[in-house]
Amino acid sequence: MYKKLGLVVLLAIVAIGYLFLTDFGLVKKLVGYNVPTSTGLPVVSPGIDNKDKGLGFLNIPEGFKISVAVRGLSNPRVILFDPKGRMLVSETKEGRVSILEDKDKNGDFEIKRTLIGNLKSPHGLAFYTDDKKIDYLYIAETQQVIRYLYDINTGKITNTSAKNIATFPGDGSHFTRTIAFSVNTRKFDPAGEKLMQGFYSKDKLYMSVGSSCNVCVENTWKRAAILESDPSGTVTAEFAGGLRNSVFFTFHPETKEMWATEMGRDNLGDNLPPDEINIIKPAEADNKLGARKFGWPFCYGNQVTDKTFKPEKIDRTDIPTDCSKTEPATIEIPAHSAPLGLAFITSDKWPSQWKNNLLVAYHGSWNSSVPVGYKIVRFKVDKNGKVSEI
């Protein structure tokens, strides 16, 4: 009997290992994971170098050029450039952050080394220089944000022990954590200055933490939310809640307001719920919950009630079930497009009429009977943060 049990356990371990190494490809096929084949995509050759013929399946606008900047990375996730032009990349599955250099300035980052390894699912990266002109690199692991001293001249971490800035729940299905610094836009402190002085820091570290599930009532405010901290980690607080999985966010170049992508829940069919882009503003004095709430798990899109989610018990009082008390989406995106990275166009190397427009990368569907997504979309946004065309 024990031999049979041991064999079952061994087979289970092998099966789980196989699924992990193949990115759960078999499971995704069984549940309807859809990825368009290369033969089903338009082939556009102009703008693609001969050395990058493998990119021929991409469709790029006329006048644009695309090429490979880095090869040999393992599932790269977040890219960050240091002041010297080096590229830092989080390789989440490998548990490391790599650093790359383009010594001859030809567009190929040919020199690669490991900046730091043995991390737990590292994802978000951010630089910060304090008032004493000390440079730090912040790295978001699945369970924490840590801060290292960083030498700009050598591109190396100069301390072996890191300071913990914030901690998160480390389990659940959404395990990546994204971070970025921006100016503090808060005008109201719901807790009072004496209790939470970190709210008054001129700079803030923002941290996105996805839900642990497809749809559920979380037992902590640190999930399905964007959190905030001062640079030293004095205080961690909820900046916005009701965000199932806002994997990435950025800041409007003029208004400084946060814009975040949001992945809606699964298993409501091909057309529901819409994915979203939200403008995340800090709470004001009339907000009784201390943070703006964006609907999940009870609402989605334009304050629409999810009629399929009816939990027997709700212990938390900071989650509105009345959708009229939640924030509507700024932009609704077709369901299952899975928006990830987003960026505002500020470079003068792009068409001048595109200035302040928003680029959003769609990862693509898994819970849809037909493939959707798999593209980068431009939204027309003006200098005041108004969406003029979708």
Phi and psi in degrees as a GROMACS rama.xvg file:
@    title "Ramachandran Plot"
@    xaxis  label "Phi"
@    yaxis  label "Psi"
@TYPE xy
-66.4022  -33.5077  TYR-2
-64.1097  -42.9119  LYS-3
-63.8576  -41.9577  LYS-4
-62.9063  -41.7231  LEU-5
-63.9409  -38.1536  GLY-6
-65.4185  -41.3143  LEU-7
-62.1676  -44.329  VAL-8
-62.6847  -42.339  VAL-9
-62.6841  -43.9804  LEU-10
-63.8014  -38.777  LEU-11
-63.9234  -41.9375  ALA-12
-63.7194  -43.0861  ILE-13
-62.6251  -43.3051  VAL-14
-63.6353  -44.6219  ALA-15
-63.9414  -41.7735  ILE-16
-61.6112  -40.7743  GLY-17
-63.4182  -44.3662  TYR-18
-62.606  -40.5417  LEU-19
-65.7134  -45.0441  PHE-20
-67.1315  -28.031  LEU-21
-98.255  15.3025  THR-22
56.307  35.5666  ASP-23
55.4157  35.8667  PHE-24
-60.3184  -41.3135  GLY-25
-64.7581  -43.2038  LEU-26
-62.0445  -42.389  VAL-27
-63.0361  -37.6763  LYS-28
-66.0467  -40.4034  LYS-29
-67.2469  -33.1242  LEU-30
-95.2051  2.32253  VAL-31
106.091  23.1699  GLY-32
-65.5188  128.017  TYR-33
-123.761  121.888  ASN-34
-127.258  125.387  VAL-35
-64.7427  139.993  PRO-36
-75.5312  158.085  THR-37
-63.1538  -27.7827  SER-38
-72.7719  -17.3699  THR-39
-94.4822  3.61007  GLY-40
-107.527  149.544  LEU-41
-65.3543  143.842  PRO-42
-108.975  120.591  VAL-43
-125.204  113.93  VAL-44
-86.5055  -34.0062  SER-45
-58.9369  140.244  PRO-46
87.1688  2.5363  GLY-47
-119.349  120.546  ILE-48
-65.7445  153.756  ASP-49
-58.8653  -36.1686  ASN-50
-68.1774  -14.3034  LYS-51
-116.284  37.8444  ASP-52
-60.1222  -21.6654  LYS-53
-65.4141  -10.3059  GLY-54
-93.9693  9.55918  LEU-55
-61.7234  -16.2899  GLY-56
-79.1367  -8.6594  PHE-57
-82.8275  144.207  LEU-58
-107.742  113.612  ASN-59
-120.247  150.662  ILE-60
-65.728  154.999  PRO-61
-61.2214  136.61  GLU-62
92.0211  -6.16046  GLY-63
-103.346  158.164  PHE-64
-132.113  142.563  LYS-65
-133.017  141.931  ILE-66
-152.724  169.031  SER-67
-86.7747  126.77  VAL-68
-94.8203  -33.0199  ALA-69
-141.091  138.454  VAL-70
-120.597  158.905  ARG-71
83.5205  14.4466  GLY-72
-86.8194  156.237  LEU-73
-107.895  102.13  SER-74
47.4594  59.8411  ASN-75
-63.3675  144.759  PRO-76
-119.612  -65.1847  ARG-77
-112.512  137.152  VAL-78
-114.619  135.197  ILE-79
-142.861  135.982  LEU-80
-104.636  136.284  PHE-81
-87.0614  171.504  ASP-82
-60.4915  -17.4894  PRO-83
-93.6243  4.08182  LYS-84
88.2684  4.01663  GLY-85
-72.506  147.846  ARG-86
-102.132  123.429  MET-87
-101.852  135.85  LEU-88
-134.098  129.787  VAL-89
-86.5918  125.723  SER-90
-108.006  88.962  GLU-91
-59.5095  -48.5635  THR-92
-66.9193  -27.873  LYS-93
-85.8049  -7.79199  GLU-94
68.6792  33.641  GLY-95
-143.45  162.081  ARG-96
-116.552  124.485  VAL-97
-103.717  155.583  SER-98
-127.822  136.496  ILE-99
-130.024  148.557  LEU-100
-130.79  142.772  GLU-101
-107.898  82.3634  ASP-102
-62.8646  -41.0071  LYS-103
-91.5759  4.14721  ASP-104
56.2022  38.7986  LYS-105
-103.673  6.92837  ASN-106
95.6931  -9.26295  GLY-107
-103.442  121.519  ASP-108
-86.6253  88.8823  PHE-109
-87.6268  -19.6463  GLU-110
-101.673  122.062  ILE-111
-130.417  138.506  LYS-112
-148.371  160.422  ARG-113
-81.1216  121.741  THR-114
-77.2873  -46.5978  LEU-115
-156.864  139.74  ILE-116
-126.027  -169.74  GLY-117
59.0576  36.8664  ASN-118
-100.448  163.227  LEU-119
-100.167  98.9695  LYS-120
49.1404  58.3462  SER-121
-65.1994  143.188  PRO-122
-139.921  -79.1646  HIS-123
-69.844  144.878  GLY-124
-134.386  142.692  LEU-125
-156.735  141.872  ALA-126
-100.681  150.002  PHE-127
-150.114  134.762  TYR-128
-113.434  122.398  THR-129
-84.4091  -176.683  ASP-130
-65.0921  -20.1191  ASP-131
-92.2497  9.72632  LYS-132
65.298  29.5199  LYS-133
-92.7392  130.788  ILE-134
-96.4423  134.88  ASP-135
-127.78  148.467  TYR-136
-112.466  123.623  LEU-137
-100.14  133.375  TYR-138
-124.936  128.671  ILE-139
-97.3473  110.981  ALA-140
-90.4383  175.006  GLU-141
-66.1624  -26.2749  THR-142
-110.233  -3.09855  GLN-143
-168.667  164.874  GLN-144
-110.867  131.341  VAL-145
-122.221  153.456  ILE-146
-124.144  129.933  ARG-147
-118.86  150.173  TYR-148
-71.406  134.772  LEU-149
-127.534  128.545  TYR-150
-91.1334  109.281  ASP-151
-62.1585  -37.1068  ILE-152
-69.0861  -38.9904  ASN-153
-100.213  -16.5351  THR-154
69.0848  38.0611  GLY-155
-131.309  152.978  LYS-156
-81.6671  131.611  ILE-157
-104.936  -2.27483  THR-158
-126.977  140.358  ASN-159
-83.1108  -25.0587  THR-160
-104.597  136.314  SER-161
-105.389  155.036  ALA-162
-93.2418  133.194  LYS-163
-77.8391  127.974  ASN-164
-101.911  -39.0982  ILE-165
-154.796  154.201  ALA-166
-122.395  150.166  THR-167
-133.835  163.045  PHE-168
-63.1115  135.254  PRO-169
-102.9  7.18044  GLY-170
-109.201  -172.675  ASP-171
95.6672  171.172  GLY-172
-79.1201  -27.876  SER-173
-102.301  102.699  HIS-174
-110.44  -5.12793  PHE-175
-83.6807  146.35  THR-176
-126.521  125.878  ARG-177
-108.849  142.436  THR-178
-134.469  153.496  ILE-179
-164.108  148.872  ALA-180
-95.7209  147.109  PHE-181
-157.991  174.724  SER-182
-70.8188  152.874  VAL-183
-76.4757  117.207  ASN-184
-102.634  6.63499  THR-185
-70.5933  137.212  ARG-186
-115.468  -9.82317  LYS-187
-134.317  131.084  PHE-188
-108.61  105.137  ASP-189
-67.4177  -17.0447  PRO-190
-99.9669  -16.2058  ALA-191
96.5741  137.579  GLY-192
-58.7232  -38.1641  GLU-193
-66.319  -29.3938  LYS-194
-86.0715  -36.1736  LEU-195
-135.878  70.6823  MET-196
-64.2039  -23.5201  GLN-197
-60.6544  -20.1684  GLY-198
-62.7254  -22.5685  PHE-199
-97.7468  8.43911  TYR-200
-62.3176  139.736  SER-201
-69.8612  -23.8518  LYS-202
-118.352  147.644  ASP-203
-129.316  144.324  LYS-204
-98.6593  121.574  LEU-205
-104.526  141.882  TYR-206
-138.245  123.401  MET-207
-96.5541  134.451  SER-208
-131.77  115.089  VAL-209
-75.5582  172.7  GLY-210
-72.865  164.355  SER-211
-88.001  -4.82062  SER-212
-148.781  177.955  CYS-213
-72.5498  -52.3831  ASN-214
-152.71  124.795  VAL-215
-171.092  172.47  CYS-216
-98.6941  112.363  VAL-217
-68.5735  152.676  GLU-218
-96.2615  12.8158  ASN-219
-148.574  146.418  THR-220
-75.854  -7.83274  TRP-221
-84.6127  5.06071  LYS-222
-120.044  158.513  ARG-223
53.6967  47.0914  ALA-224
-154.909  164.764  ALA-225
-110.52  124.335  ILE-226
-102.752  166.09  LEU-227
-136.671  152.105  GLU-228
-148.391  156.661  SER-229
-77.5194  163.291  ASP-230
-59.0209  -25.7996  PRO-231
-91.2569  -4.95811  SER-232
77.6602  26.6085  GLY-233
-64.2528  -40.1961  THR-234
-144.893  140.91  VAL-235
-116.221  132.246  THR-236
-141.069  164.505  ALA-237
-81.4521  123.061  GLU-238
-90.0273  -40.1001  PHE-239
-155.342  144.851  ALA-240
-124.174  -179.541  GLY-241
69.9795  28.4157  GLY-242
-113.881  103.783  LEU-243
-57.3218  -47.1881  ARG-244
-160.638  77.2159  ASN-245
-87.1465  81.0885  SER-246
-63.5983  -38.6156  VAL-247
-130.965  153.914  PHE-248
-149.325  160.947  PHE-249
-148.325  -178.017  THR-250
-127.607  133.705  PHE-251
-61.5639  133.799  HIS-252
-64.9541  -23.2257  PRO-253
-103.715  -50.39  GLU-254
-81.0026  -19.9993  THR-255
68.2601  7.81069  LYS-256
-74.4227  149.122  GLU-257
-80.7847  132.98  MET-258
-117.48  131.695  TRP-259
-133.637  141.575  ALA-260
-80.6981  155.617  THR-261
-144.041  125.083  GLU-262
-93.2368  121.341  MET-263
-73.8288  170.393  GLY-264
-69.388  167.802  ARG-265
-103.32  172.99  ASP-266
69.6711  30.0314  ASN-267
-114.808  16.9733  LEU-268
98.907  -179.96  GLY-269
-70.1288  -26.3706  ASP-270
-109.998  -1.63982  ASN-271
-134.781  151.702  LEU-272
-83.5198  165.284  PRO-273
-67.0994  144.75  PRO-274
-75.7325  168.302  ASP-275
-140.354  157.914  GLU-276
-120.472  126.641  ILE-277
-119.871  143.75  ASN-278
-91.4911  119.736  ILE-279
-100.149  108.557  ILE-280
-107.149  151.028  LYS-281
-68.5887  155.997  PRO-282
-67.6455  153.573  ALA-283
-115.939  -178.925  GLU-284
-60.5426  -29.9741  ALA-285
-84.3528  0.0216522  ASP-286
-88.8712  109.77  ASN-287
-74.7565  -14.3445  LYS-288
-96.1932  -4.45676  LEU-289
83.3114  -13.6373  GLY-290
-154.37  147.818  ALA-291
-70.2385  141.71  ARG-292
-113.82  134.507  LYS-293
-107.186  17.1429  PHE-294
110.104  -47.9253  GLY-295
-60.0525  138.777  TRP-296
-96.6604  0.73365  PRO-297
-94.0575  -17.6461  PHE-298
-139.234  163.215  CYS-299
-152.262  164.665  TYR-300
57.4855  -129.895  GLY-301
-86.3202  60.0477  ASN-302
60.1278  41.6957  GLN-303
-92.6629  134.937  VAL-304
-77.0536  132.986  THR-305
-84.2223  97.9568  ASP-306
-73.1933  -10.9456  LYS-307
-87.5154  -14.4443  THR-308
-101.573  109.627  PHE-309
-135.97  78.786  LYS-310
-66.6931  147.568  PRO-311
-70.0521  -31.2636  GLU-312
-141.804  138.883  LYS-313
-126.576  107.556  ILE-314
-83.9418  -28.3164  ASP-315
-83.8567  140.239  ARG-316
-102.811  -0.65828  THR-317
-100.644  14.0797  ASP-318
-117.342  109.503  ILE-319
-70.9978  133.109  PRO-320
-94.3882  -14.3097  THR-321
-86.9633  111.078  ASP-322
-65.9817  -20.9699  CYS-323
-67.9659  -15.1221  SER-324
-97.3036  8.9254  LYS-325
-107.258  167.328  THR-326
-87.0645  130.628  GLU-327
-74.6741  157.529  PRO-328
-67.7078  143.682  ALA-329
-75.1685  -43.3858  THR-330
-134.616  130.532  ILE-331
-96.3761  136.111  GLU-332
-117.364  145.759  ILE-333
-50.0534  138.079  PRO-334
-51.9681  141.551  ALA-335
69.4414  12.6013  HIS-336
-68.2098  -25.5808  SER-337
56.4476  66.8137  ALA-338
-67.2285  135.351  PRO-339
-118.85  -102.45  LEU-340
-67.674  148.389  GLY-341
-146.744  150.237  LEU-342
-155.801  141.91  ALA-343
-87.2717  144.221  PHE-344
-85.6731  115.849  ILE-345
-124.107  -14.6426  THR-346
-73.0467  141.974  SER-347
-79.3349  1.30486  ASP-348
-84.2815  -8.15453  LYS-349
-97.2841  164.317  TRP-350
-53.957  134.584  PRO-351
-61.2188  -31.5124  SER-352
-73.658  -8.1969  GLN-353
-93.746  0.761255  TRP-354
-57.1182  134.063  LYS-355
71.7248  0.173543  ASN-356
-67.7045  159.437  ASN-357
-110.217  128.985  LEU-358
-103.116  132.374  LEU-359
-129.843  129.18  VAL-360
-94.5733  123.51  ALA-361
-93.6814  118.841  TYR-362
-64.4987  -41.8271  HIS-363
113.112  165.921  GLY-364
-79.922  154.131  SER-365
-132.015  -31.3087  TRP-366
-102.858  49.3472  ASN-367
-141.959  144.687  SER-368
-74.6685  -19.2344  SER-369
-128.565  145.507  VAL-370
-64.5932  133.425  PRO-371
-134.757  152.546  VAL-372
98.3497  -138.494  GLY-373
59.1639  50.2484  TYR-374
-165.411  169.562  LYS-375
-111.044  128.674  ILE-376
-115.239  141.125  VAL-377
-105.123  128.348  ARG-378
-109.253  133.993  PHE-379
-78.2743  115.729  LYS-380
-129.398  136.566  VAL-381
-93.7078  -176.456  ASP-382
-67.951  -16.727  LYS-383
-95.5484  4.29088  ASN-384
81.3395  19.8544  GLY-385
-95.4233  132.484  LYS-386
-82.6853  114.067  VAL-387
-94.5694  -21.7246  SER-388
-158.045  142.352  GLU-389
